[in-house]
């Protein structure tokens, strides 16, 4: 527990324990021998009054101070005011009974109310600290300084003073202060604080390096690509710091509810004391009932536990590299039951891979001929071929045939590498292969040698994630610019229920608009994209989720939720966190209202005493807070 408490909170814990111990001793002695009677005489009540007053002041001086300060600023009706009125009223009632020679009742209840109120506050601070620790892990990515190379010397400056294209040096153990490209050195980076992923990443010359990661092993020299204000670390920090501003509908309702509820119950308690008291003449009895009514009516359980539940949910998500921009998006995401996926970079890896070479026995020959023809190309398909073969031959003159492929010539040798149209145009008889993906045909000197099948490979977790969402009763839809054949293959492999293919970027927006029109008002549509070219659709959907948005400005700007790890498995995990959060919120609201209404009625009828009222207020609040803390527990990514 200590790791979540500040120095001030630890002092508060000591104060609570000391005063609680003192209260238990005084209370036990009072009930055993009746302190007022033991002191004897007309002023015997002063002994318990003095002992309980010392405890009251020790545990409640800050509550009294806050109430006075708020009243001075015109903020009268809050929980501090209710606590003060109820407890000071109980003390006044006990003094009245002592002066009147009646049995004393009220000193112990007044102290108990403040003691348990402070215990509830302590649990709240502990729960907030626990959730804040997970969120603040992201805040630890903030760099303190940057070592910029100027005149051949590394100078420590503030990161916001470094300009684009300047060189910075990152030593082992330091945080990377700015986004850049490695121009010298090779090292291992720890991205856990940034993405939640524990596996280190190896980088070398030419690799992109994101700010917020930690350099572990060797010195790196980076060329800065973005100013600090535009860097990944700056945008992530801004997102986290402003998350609390996006309040959910439930939080806003509870805030408005408390605003009107508190003054109503204060005047109701006043009426309960005055009207029956004036009619019956039993002022002490009805004042006591009114004070009990005031204690139990405090909306602490709702005002504290509901925001805390959402905060705990956002904290739990942060621990797994899921950034949720506010509780309103967490609330909306729990209702999401239509999941629309972009294909490239979301369900698939976003880079082409050679999946087969036909015929297999001529694999190396086919790859060598294709690599020879494609060696100077920067096309993704060409890069995928070159990544499988480094035996390209020199001396060929390359000619690009637009829309068909490449011709490589050297003397009398001629290599054709392209689609079936290229083969037909040059009179090569090649058997057309029916395969999902892109088929690259290879021929040499007019004779077909074979073909290469290239696909944008599925992410390993895609099918499992879609299966989990389908099991939750959600609809799954895929939108892609690829051909219907490729789309059908991906849908079949993953379990996607519907898809639309051959879409241009603008068509995706239209497709989402159509899905939004067709859904019922209770349905919520969640679009999941890579965050690079899907910004319009992310913004238009009810909930926009960006995959692997740590390197994409568009993702952070346009999405409501960012899956930092580029890991699809965190999508159903985020859904489970949101579902648990909303379940806890509902439980706390129902439990708090039912118990409070019941005890309010019983207090008004005189069927309960102030001890039961204490439970109705502080006890319910503590239970609601402990329930809210259940949200920020460990989750299993693989759990269905």
C-alpha positions as CSV (number, residue, x, y, z in Angstrom):
1,X,0.0,0.0,0.0
2,X,2.8,2.4,0.8
3,X,4.0,2.7,-2.8
4,X,0.7,4.5,-3.7
5,X,0.7,7.0,-0.8
6,X,2.3,10.4,-0.6
7,X,4.1,11.7,2.5
8,X,1.0,13.7,3.3
9,X,-1.3,10.6,3.0
10,X,1.0,8.6,5.2
11,X,0.7,11.3,7.9
12,X,-3.1,11.1,7.4
13,X,-3.0,7.4,8.0
14,X,-1.1,7.8,11.2
15,X,-3.6,10.5,12.4
16,X,-6.5,8.1,11.6
17,X,-4.9,5.2,13.5
18,X,-4.0,7.3,16.6
19,X,-7.4,8.9,16.9
20,X,-9.2,5.6,16.1
21,X,-7.3,4.0,18.9
22,X,-8.1,6.9,21.3
23,X,-11.7,6.7,20.3
24,X,-12.0,3.0,20.9
25,X,-10.5,3.4,24.4
26,X,-12.7,6.3,25.4
27,X,-15.8,4.7,23.9
28,X,-15.1,1.4,25.6
29,X,-14.6,3.0,29.0
30,X,-17.6,5.3,28.5
31,X,-19.9,2.3,27.8
32,X,-18.4,0.3,30.6
33,X,-18.6,2.8,33.5
34,X,-20.6,5.8,32.1
35,X,-18.0,8.6,32.3
36,X,-20.6,11.3,33.0
37,X,-22.1,9.3,35.9
38,X,-18.6,8.4,37.2
39,X,-17.6,12.1,37.3
40,X,-20.8,12.8,39.2
41,X,-22.5,16.1,39.8
42,X,-24.3,18.5,37.6
43,X,-21.3,19.0,35.4
44,X,-20.3,15.4,35.0
45,X,-21.0,15.5,31.3
46,X,-18.0,17.7,30.9
47,X,-15.6,14.8,31.3
48,X,-16.9,12.8,28.2
49,X,-17.4,16.1,26.4
50,X,-13.7,17.0,26.9
51,X,-12.4,13.6,25.9
52,X,-14.6,13.2,22.8
53,X,-14.0,16.9,21.8
54,X,-10.2,16.3,21.7
55,X,-10.8,13.3,19.4
56,X,-13.2,15.3,17.3
57,X,-10.8,18.2,16.8
58,X,-7.9,15.8,16.1
59,X,-9.7,13.9,13.4
60,X,-11.9,16.6,12.0
61,X,-10.1,19.9,12.0
62,X,-9.4,19.8,8.3
63,X,-13.0,19.0,7.5
64,X,-14.1,22.0,9.6
65,X,-11.5,24.2,7.9
66,X,-12.6,23.1,4.4
67,X,-16.3,23.7,5.2
68,X,-15.6,27.2,6.5
69,X,-13.4,28.0,3.4
70,X,-16.1,26.7,1.0
71,X,-18.8,28.7,2.8
72,X,-16.7,31.8,2.5
73,X,-16.4,31.2,-1.2
74,X,-20.2,30.7,-1.6
75,X,-19.9,26.9,-2.0
76,X,-22.2,25.9,0.9
77,X,-23.8,22.6,0.1
78,X,-21.1,20.0,-0.1
79,X,-20.1,16.9,1.9
80,X,-17.9,18.9,4.3
81,X,-20.8,21.1,5.1
82,X,-23.1,18.2,5.8
83,X,-20.5,16.5,8.0
84,X,-20.0,19.6,10.0
85,X,-23.7,20.3,10.5
86,X,-24.4,16.7,11.5
87,X,-21.5,16.3,13.9
88,X,-21.6,19.8,15.5
89,X,-25.4,19.3,15.8
90,X,-24.8,15.9,17.5
91,X,-22.3,17.6,19.9
92,X,-24.8,20.4,20.6
93,X,-27.6,17.9,21.3
94,X,-25.4,15.9,23.7
95,X,-24.5,19.1,25.5
96,X,-28.2,20.0,25.8
97,X,-28.9,16.6,27.2
98,X,-26.1,16.9,29.7
99,X,-27.2,20.3,30.9
100,X,-30.8,19.0,31.2
101,X,-29.6,16.1,33.3
102,X,-30.6,13.5,30.7
103,X,-28.5,10.5,29.5
104,X,-25.8,11.8,27.2
105,X,-26.1,10.8,23.5
106,X,-24.3,12.2,20.6
107,X,-20.6,12.8,21.5
108,X,-19.5,9.3,20.4
109,X,-21.7,9.4,17.2
110,X,-20.2,12.8,16.2
111,X,-16.7,11.5,16.5
112,X,-17.5,8.2,14.7
113,X,-19.0,10.1,11.8
114,X,-15.8,12.1,11.2
115,X,-13.6,9.1,11.9
116,X,-15.3,6.9,9.3
117,X,-15.5,9.9,6.9
118,X,-11.8,10.3,7.1
119,X,-11.3,6.6,6.6
120,X,-13.4,6.8,3.5
121,X,-11.3,9.7,2.2
122,X,-8.2,7.8,2.9
123,X,-9.4,4.8,0.9
124,X,-10.3,7.2,-1.9
125,X,-6.8,8.6,-2.0
126,X,-5.3,5.2,-1.9
127,X,-7.5,4.0,-4.8
128,X,-6.7,7.1,-6.8
129,X,-3.0,6.7,-6.2
130,X,-3.2,3.1,-7.3
131,X,-4.8,4.1,-10.6
132,X,-2.6,7.2,-11.0
133,X,0.5,5.0,-10.7
134,X,-0.4,3.2,-13.9
135,X,-1.3,6.4,-15.7
136,X,1.8,8.2,-14.4
137,X,4.0,5.4,-15.8
138,X,3.3,7.1,-19.1
139,X,4.2,10.5,-17.6
140,X,7.7,9.1,-16.7
141,X,8.5,9.1,-20.4
142,X,8.9,12.9,-20.2
143,X,12.6,13.6,-21.0
144,X,14.5,16.0,-18.8
145,X,17.0,17.2,-21.4
146,X,18.6,16.5,-24.8
147,X,22.3,16.2,-25.7
148,X,22.5,18.2,-28.9
149,X,25.6,18.2,-31.0
150,X,26.8,21.7,-31.7
151,X,30.3,22.6,-32.9
152,X,31.3,18.9,-32.3
153,X,30.3,19.0,-28.7
154,X,27.3,17.4,-26.9
155,X,25.5,20.2,-25.0
156,X,22.6,19.5,-22.6
157,X,19.6,21.6,-23.4
158,X,15.8,21.5,-22.9
159,X,14.2,19.2,-25.6
160,X,12.0,22.1,-26.8
161,X,15.2,24.0,-27.8
162,X,16.4,21.4,-30.3
163,X,15.5,22.1,-33.9
164,X,14.6,19.6,-36.7
165,X,17.6,18.0,-38.5
166,X,19.9,18.7,-35.6
167,X,21.9,15.7,-34.2
168,X,21.4,14.5,-30.6
169,X,23.3,11.9,-28.6
170,X,21.5,9.5,-26.4
171,X,23.6,7.7,-23.8
172,X,22.8,4.3,-22.2
173,X,20.2,4.7,-19.5
174,X,18.8,7.9,-20.9
175,X,15.3,8.5,-22.3
176,X,15.1,9.4,-26.0
177,X,14.0,13.0,-25.9
178,X,12.8,13.5,-29.5
179,X,11.7,11.5,-32.5
180,X,14.5,10.8,-34.9
181,X,16.4,8.5,-37.2
182,X,19.5,6.7,-36.0
183,X,22.6,7.9,-38.0
184,X,25.2,6.2,-35.8
185,X,25.4,3.4,-33.3
186,X,23.3,0.3,-32.5
187,X,21.4,-0.3,-29.3
188,X,18.5,-1.9,-27.5
189,X,15.5,0.3,-26.6
190,X,13.0,-0.3,-23.8
191,X,9.6,0.9,-24.9
192,X,7.6,-0.4,-21.9
193,X,6.6,3.0,-20.6
194,X,5.5,4.1,-24.0
195,X,3.7,1.0,-25.3
196,X,3.3,-1.3,-22.3
197,X,5.3,-4.0,-24.2
198,X,8.0,-5.5,-22.2
199,X,10.1,-6.9,-25.1
200,X,13.1,-4.7,-25.9
201,X,13.6,-3.5,-29.5
202,X,16.9,-3.5,-31.4
203,X,17.7,-0.5,-33.5
204,X,20.6,0.5,-35.8
205,X,21.5,3.0,-38.5
206,X,18.5,4.0,-40.6
207,X,15.9,2.9,-38.0
208,X,13.3,5.3,-36.6
209,X,13.5,5.9,-32.9
210,X,10.5,7.3,-30.9
211,X,10.8,9.7,-28.0
212,X,9.9,8.3,-24.7
213,X,11.8,5.0,-25.1
214,X,14.8,4.3,-23.0
215,X,18.2,3.5,-24.4
216,X,19.6,0.4,-22.7
217,X,23.0,-0.6,-24.0
218,X,25.0,1.6,-26.3
219,X,25.3,5.3,-27.3
220,X,23.1,6.4,-30.3
221,X,23.3,9.5,-32.5
222,X,19.9,10.5,-33.9
223,X,18.9,13.0,-36.5
224,X,15.8,14.9,-35.1
225,X,12.7,14.5,-37.3
226,X,10.2,16.4,-35.3
227,X,10.2,19.4,-32.9
228,X,9.4,18.5,-29.3
229,X,5.9,19.9,-29.5
230,X,5.1,17.5,-32.4
231,X,7.0,14.5,-31.0
232,X,5.4,11.3,-29.9
233,X,6.2,11.8,-26.2
234,X,4.7,15.3,-26.2
235,X,1.4,14.2,-27.9
236,X,1.0,11.2,-25.6
237,X,1.6,13.3,-22.5
238,X,-1.0,15.9,-23.7
239,X,-3.5,13.1,-24.3
240,X,-3.0,11.6,-20.8
241,X,-3.1,15.0,-19.0
242,X,-6.4,16.0,-20.7
243,X,-8.1,12.6,-20.3
244,X,-10.0,13.7,-17.1
245,X,-11.7,16.5,-19.0
246,X,-13.8,14.2,-21.2
247,X,-16.3,13.2,-18.6
248,X,-18.9,10.4,-19.2
249,X,-22.6,11.0,-19.2
250,X,-22.8,9.1,-15.9
251,X,-20.3,11.4,-14.2
252,X,-22.0,14.5,-15.5
253,X,-25.4,13.2,-14.2
254,X,-23.9,12.4,-10.8
255,X,-22.4,15.9,-10.6
256,X,-25.7,17.6,-11.4
257,X,-27.6,15.2,-9.1
258,X,-25.4,16.1,-6.2
259,X,-25.7,19.8,-6.9
260,X,-29.5,19.7,-6.5
261,X,-29.7,16.8,-4.1
262,X,-27.6,18.2,-1.3
263,X,-29.6,21.4,-0.6
264,X,-32.8,19.5,-0.9
265,X,-31.8,17.0,1.9
266,X,-30.5,19.9,4.1
267,X,-33.9,21.6,4.0
268,X,-35.7,18.3,4.4
269,X,-33.6,17.6,7.5
270,X,-34.4,21.0,8.8
271,X,-38.1,20.4,8.2
272,X,-37.9,17.0,9.9
273,X,-36.4,18.7,13.0
274,X,-38.7,21.8,13.2
275,X,-42.2,20.6,12.2
276,X,-42.6,17.4,14.2
277,X,-40.6,19.0,17.1
278,X,-43.0,22.0,17.2
279,X,-46.0,19.7,17.1
280,X,-44.9,17.2,19.7
281,X,-42.6,19.3,21.8
282,X,-40.0,16.5,21.7
283,X,-37.2,18.6,20.2
284,X,-34.3,16.5,21.2
285,X,-35.8,13.4,19.6
286,X,-36.6,15.0,16.3
287,X,-33.3,17.0,16.1
288,X,-31.5,13.6,16.6
289,X,-33.5,12.1,13.8
290,X,-32.8,15.0,11.6
291,X,-29.1,14.8,12.3
292,X,-29.1,11.1,11.4
293,X,-31.0,12.0,8.3
294,X,-28.3,14.5,7.4
295,X,-25.5,12.0,7.9
296,X,-26.9,9.3,5.7
297,X,-28.0,11.8,3.0
298,X,-24.4,12.8,2.2
299,X,-23.8,11.7,-1.5
300,X,-20.2,10.7,-0.9
301,X,-20.6,7.2,-2.2
302,X,-21.8,8.4,-5.6
303,X,-19.7,11.6,-5.9
304,X,-16.5,9.8,-5.0
305,X,-16.9,6.2,-6.3
306,X,-18.3,6.9,-9.8
307,X,-15.5,9.1,-11.1
308,X,-13.0,6.8,-9.2
309,X,-14.4,3.8,-11.1
310,X,-13.8,5.5,-14.5
311,X,-10.4,6.7,-13.3
312,X,-9.5,3.1,-12.3
313,X,-10.6,1.8,-15.7
314,X,-8.5,4.3,-17.6
315,X,-5.6,3.4,-15.3
316,X,-6.0,-0.3,-15.9
317,X,-6.1,0.3,-19.6
318,X,-3.0,2.4,-19.5
319,X,-1.1,-0.4,-17.9
320,X,-1.6,-2.5,-21.0
321,X,-0.7,0.3,-23.5
322,X,-4.3,1.3,-24.2
323,X,-4.8,5.0,-24.1
324,X,-8.4,6.1,-23.5
325,X,-8.9,9.9,-24.0
326,X,-11.5,10.2,-21.3
327,X,-14.3,8.4,-19.3
328,X,-16.9,9.4,-22.0
329,X,-15.0,7.2,-24.5
330,X,-14.7,4.4,-22.0
331,X,-18.5,4.5,-21.4
332,X,-19.2,4.6,-25.2
333,X,-16.8,1.8,-25.9
334,X,-18.5,-0.5,-23.4
335,X,-21.6,-0.2,-25.6
336,X,-19.8,-0.8,-28.9
337,X,-21.3,-3.7,-30.7
338,X,-20.4,-3.0,-34.4
339,X,-16.6,-3.3,-35.0
340,X,-15.5,-2.0,-38.4
341,X,-11.9,-2.9,-39.4
342,X,-9.5,-1.5,-42.0
343,X,-7.6,-4.3,-43.5
344,X,-4.1,-3.2,-44.4
345,X,-2.0,-2.5,-41.2
346,X,-4.9,-3.5,-38.9
347,X,-5.9,-7.1,-39.7
348,X,-2.8,-7.6,-41.8
349,X,0.8,-6.7,-41.2
350,X,0.7,-4.0,-43.9
351,X,3.8,-5.3,-45.7
352,X,4.0,-7.8,-48.5
353,X,5.6,-11.2,-48.0
354,X,6.4,-14.0,-50.4
355,X,4.1,-16.8,-49.4
356,X,4.8,-19.4,-52.1
357,X,6.9,-20.0,-55.2
358,X,5.6,-22.3,-57.9
359,X,7.0,-24.7,-58.8
360,X,8.8,-25.2,-55.5
361,X,11.6,-27.2,-57.0
362,X,12.7,-24.1,-59.1
363,X,12.3,-21.7,-56.1
364,X,15.8,-20.3,-56.1
365,X,16.0,-19.9,-59.8
366,X,12.7,-18.0,-59.9
367,X,13.6,-15.8,-57.0
368,X,17.0,-15.0,-58.5
369,X,15.5,-14.0,-61.9
370,X,12.8,-11.9,-60.3
371,X,15.3,-10.2,-58.0
372,X,17.5,-9.4,-61.0
373,X,14.5,-7.7,-62.7
374,X,13.3,-5.9,-59.6
375,X,16.7,-4.9,-58.0
376,X,16.3,-1.1,-58.6
377,X,12.6,-0.9,-57.8
378,X,11.2,0.6,-54.6
379,X,7.8,-0.9,-55.0
380,X,6.6,-2.9,-51.9
381,X,6.2,-6.0,-54.0
382,X,9.7,-5.7,-55.4
383,X,11.1,-5.2,-51.8
384,X,9.3,-8.4,-50.7
385,X,11.0,-10.3,-53.5
386,X,14.4,-8.8,-52.8
387,X,14.1,-9.6,-49.1
388,X,13.9,-13.3,-50.0
389,X,16.9,-13.3,-52.4
390,X,20.2,-11.5,-52.5
391,X,21.5,-13.2,-55.6
392,X,20.5,-10.5,-58.2
393,X,22.7,-10.4,-61.2
394,X,24.3,-7.2,-62.6
395,X,24.6,-6.0,-66.1
396,X,20.9,-6.0,-67.1
397,X,19.2,-3.0,-68.6
398,X,15.8,-2.6,-66.9
399,X,12.7,-1.4,-68.7
400,X,9.5,-0.7,-66.8
401,X,6.2,-1.7,-68.6
402,X,3.6,0.5,-67.0
403,X,0.8,-1.6,-65.3
404,X,2.4,-4.9,-66.3
405,X,5.9,-5.3,-64.9
406,X,9.6,-5.1,-65.7
407,X,11.8,-6.4,-68.6
408,X,15.5,-7.0,-67.9
409,X,17.9,-7.4,-70.9
410,X,21.5,-8.3,-71.2
411,X,22.8,-9.3,-74.6
412,X,20.5,-12.1,-75.9
413,X,19.1,-12.8,-72.4
414,X,15.7,-11.4,-71.6
415,X,13.8,-11.7,-68.2
416,X,10.2,-10.9,-67.9
417,X,8.8,-10.2,-64.4
418,X,5.2,-9.1,-63.9
419,X,1.6,-10.0,-64.3
420,X,-0.1,-12.2,-66.8
421,X,-0.7,-9.3,-69.1
422,X,3.1,-8.9,-69.5
423,X,3.4,-12.6,-70.4
424,X,0.6,-12.3,-73.0
425,X,2.0,-9.1,-74.5
426,X,5.4,-10.9,-75.2
427,X,3.9,-14.1,-76.4
428,X,4.9,-16.2,-73.4
429,X,2.6,-19.1,-72.6
430,X,2.1,-19.1,-68.9
431,X,-0.5,-21.0,-67.0
432,X,-2.6,-18.6,-65.0
433,X,-2.4,-19.3,-61.3
434,X,-5.6,-18.9,-59.2
435,X,-4.2,-17.7,-55.9
436,X,-5.2,-15.2,-53.2
437,X,-2.8,-12.3,-53.3
438,X,-0.6,-10.9,-56.0
439,X,0.9,-13.3,-58.5
440,X,4.2,-12.3,-60.2
441,X,5.0,-14.4,-63.3
442,X,8.7,-14.9,-64.3
443,X,9.9,-15.9,-67.8
444,X,13.3,-16.1,-69.4
445,X,14.0,-15.9,-73.1
446,X,10.3,-16.4,-74.0
447,X,9.8,-19.4,-71.7
448,X,7.7,-19.3,-68.5
449,X,9.9,-20.4,-65.5
450,X,7.3,-20.1,-62.7
451,X,5.6,-17.6,-60.5
452,X,5.7,-16.0,-57.1
453,X,2.7,-15.5,-54.9
454,X,2.9,-12.4,-52.6
455,X,0.4,-11.6,-49.9
456,X,-0.2,-9.0,-47.2
457,X,0.0,-11.6,-44.4
458,X,-2.5,-11.7,-41.6
459,X,-1.5,-10.6,-38.1
460,X,-1.1,-13.7,-35.9
461,X,-3.8,-12.5,-33.5
462,X,-6.4,-11.4,-36.1
463,X,-8.5,-14.5,-36.2
464,X,-8.5,-14.9,-32.4
465,X,-9.5,-11.3,-31.8
466,X,-12.4,-11.4,-34.3
467,X,-13.5,-14.7,-32.7
468,X,-13.6,-13.0,-29.3
469,X,-15.6,-10.1,-30.6
470,X,-18.0,-12.4,-32.3
471,X,-18.4,-14.4,-29.1
472,X,-19.3,-11.1,-27.3
473,X,-22.2,-10.8,-29.8
474,X,-20.6,-8.0,-31.8
475,X,-20.9,-7.5,-35.5
476,X,-17.6,-7.5,-37.4
477,X,-17.1,-5.7,-40.7
478,X,-14.1,-5.1,-42.9
479,X,-13.5,-2.2,-45.3
480,X,-10.7,-2.5,-47.8
481,X,-9.5,-1.1,-51.1
482,X,-8.3,-4.6,-52.1
483,X,-10.0,-6.9,-54.5
484,X,-13.1,-8.8,-53.6
485,X,-11.2,-12.1,-53.9
486,X,-8.5,-10.9,-51.4
487,X,-11.2,-9.5,-49.1
488,X,-13.2,-12.7,-49.2
489,X,-10.0,-14.7,-48.3
490,X,-9.2,-12.4,-45.3
491,X,-12.9,-12.5,-44.1
492,X,-12.9,-16.3,-44.3
493,X,-9.6,-16.6,-42.5
494,X,-10.5,-14.3,-39.6
495,X,-14.3,-14.9,-39.2
496,X,-15.3,-11.4,-40.3
497,X,-19.0,-11.5,-40.9
498,X,-19.3,-8.8,-43.6
499,X,-16.9,-7.0,-45.9
500,X,-16.8,-4.3,-48.6
501,X,-13.9,-4.4,-51.1
502,X,-12.4,-2.2,-53.8
503,X,-13.0,1.0,-51.8
504,X,-11.2,4.3,-52.2
505,X,-10.4,6.3,-49.1
506,X,-13.5,8.4,-49.7
507,X,-15.6,5.3,-50.2
508,X,-14.7,4.1,-46.7
509,X,-16.3,7.2,-45.2
510,X,-19.4,6.6,-47.2
511,X,-19.5,3.0,-46.1
512,X,-19.2,4.0,-42.5
513,X,-22.0,6.6,-43.0
514,X,-24.2,3.9,-44.4
515,X,-23.5,1.6,-41.4
516,X,-24.3,4.4,-39.1
517,X,-27.6,5.1,-40.8
518,X,-28.6,1.4,-40.7
519,X,-27.8,0.7,-37.1
520,X,-30.3,1.2,-34.2
521,X,-30.0,4.2,-31.9
522,X,-28.7,1.9,-29.1
523,X,-25.9,0.4,-31.3
524,X,-22.4,2.0,-31.2
525,X,-20.0,1.7,-34.1
526,X,-16.3,1.4,-33.4
527,X,-13.9,1.8,-36.3
528,X,-10.4,0.3,-35.9
529,X,-7.7,1.5,-38.3
530,X,-4.0,2.1,-38.5
531,X,-4.4,5.8,-37.9
532,X,-2.3,6.9,-40.9
533,X,-4.9,7.3,-43.6
534,X,-8.1,6.6,-41.7
535,X,-8.4,9.9,-39.8
536,X,-11.7,10.9,-41.5
537,X,-13.3,7.5,-40.7
538,X,-11.9,7.5,-37.1
539,X,-13.5,10.9,-36.5
540,X,-16.8,10.0,-38.0
541,X,-17.4,6.7,-36.1
542,X,-19.0,6.6,-32.6
543,X,-15.6,5.4,-31.3
544,X,-12.4,5.6,-33.2
545,X,-9.6,3.2,-32.3
546,X,-6.1,3.6,-33.8
547,X,-3.8,0.7,-34.1
548,X,-0.1,1.3,-33.2
549,X,-0.6,5.0,-33.2
550,X,2.6,5.9,-31.4
551,X,4.2,7.0,-34.6
552,X,1.2,8.6,-36.2
553,X,0.1,12.1,-35.5
554,X,-3.3,11.4,-37.2
555,X,-3.9,8.5,-34.8
556,X,-3.5,10.6,-31.7
557,X,-5.5,13.6,-33.1
558,X,-8.4,11.7,-34.7
559,X,-8.9,8.6,-32.5
560,X,-10.7,8.2,-29.1
561,X,-8.6,5.2,-28.1
562,X,-5.1,4.4,-29.1
563,X,-3.7,0.8,-28.9
564,X,-0.1,1.7,-28.4
565,X,1.4,-1.7,-28.9
566,X,0.0,-2.3,-32.4
567,X,-1.4,-5.5,-30.8
568,X,-4.9,-6.5,-31.8
569,X,-5.2,-8.6,-28.6
570,X,-5.6,-5.4,-26.6
571,X,-8.9,-4.5,-28.4
572,X,-11.0,-7.2,-26.7
573,X,-9.0,-6.5,-23.5
574,X,-10.1,-2.9,-23.7
575,X,-13.6,-4.0,-24.2
576,X,-13.5,-6.2,-21.1
577,X,-12.0,-3.3,-19.0
578,X,-14.8,-1.0,-20.2
579,X,-17.4,-3.7,-19.5
580,X,-16.1,-4.3,-16.0
581,X,-15.9,-0.5,-15.3
582,X,-19.5,0.1,-16.3
583,X,-20.6,-2.9,-14.3
584,X,-18.9,-1.5,-11.2
585,X,-20.4,1.9,-11.9
586,X,-23.9,0.4,-12.1
587,X,-23.4,-1.6,-8.9
588,X,-22.2,1.4,-7.0
589,X,-25.1,3.6,-8.1
590,X,-27.7,0.9,-7.3
591,X,-26.2,-0.2,-4.0
592,X,-25.7,3.4,-2.8
593,X,-29.2,4.6,-3.7
594,X,-31.0,1.6,-2.3
595,X,-29.1,1.6,1.1
596,X,-29.4,5.4,1.5
597,X,-33.1,5.6,0.7
598,X,-33.8,2.7,3.1
599,X,-31.9,4.3,5.9
600,X,-33.2,7.8,5.2
601,X,-36.8,6.5,5.6
602,X,-35.8,4.5,8.8
603,X,-34.0,7.5,10.2
604,X,-37.0,9.8,9.6
605,X,-39.3,7.2,11.4
606,X,-36.9,7.0,14.3
607,X,-36.3,3.3,13.7
608,X,-32.5,3.7,13.5
609,X,-29.8,5.6,15.3
610,X,-26.9,7.6,14.1
611,X,-24.6,4.6,14.0
612,X,-26.7,3.1,11.3
613,X,-26.6,6.5,9.6
614,X,-22.8,6.4,9.7
615,X,-22.9,3.1,7.9
616,X,-25.4,4.5,5.4
617,X,-23.0,7.3,4.5
618,X,-19.4,6.4,5.2
619,X,-19.8,2.6,5.2
620,X,-21.5,2.6,1.8
621,X,-18.9,5.0,0.5
622,X,-16.0,2.8,1.6
623,X,-17.7,-0.3,0.1
624,X,-18.3,1.6,-3.1
625,X,-14.6,2.7,-3.2
626,X,-13.3,-0.8,-2.6
627,X,-15.6,-2.0,-5.3
628,X,-14.3,0.6,-7.7
629,X,-10.8,-0.6,-6.9
630,X,-11.6,-3.9,-8.4
631,X,-11.6,-2.3,-11.9
632,X,-7.8,-1.7,-11.7
633,X,-6.7,-5.3,-11.3
634,X,-4.8,-7.6,-13.6
635,X,-6.3,-8.8,-16.8
636,X,-5.5,-11.7,-19.1
637,X,-5.0,-10.7,-22.7
638,X,-5.9,-14.3,-23.8
639,X,-9.1,-14.5,-21.8
640,X,-12.1,-15.0,-23.9
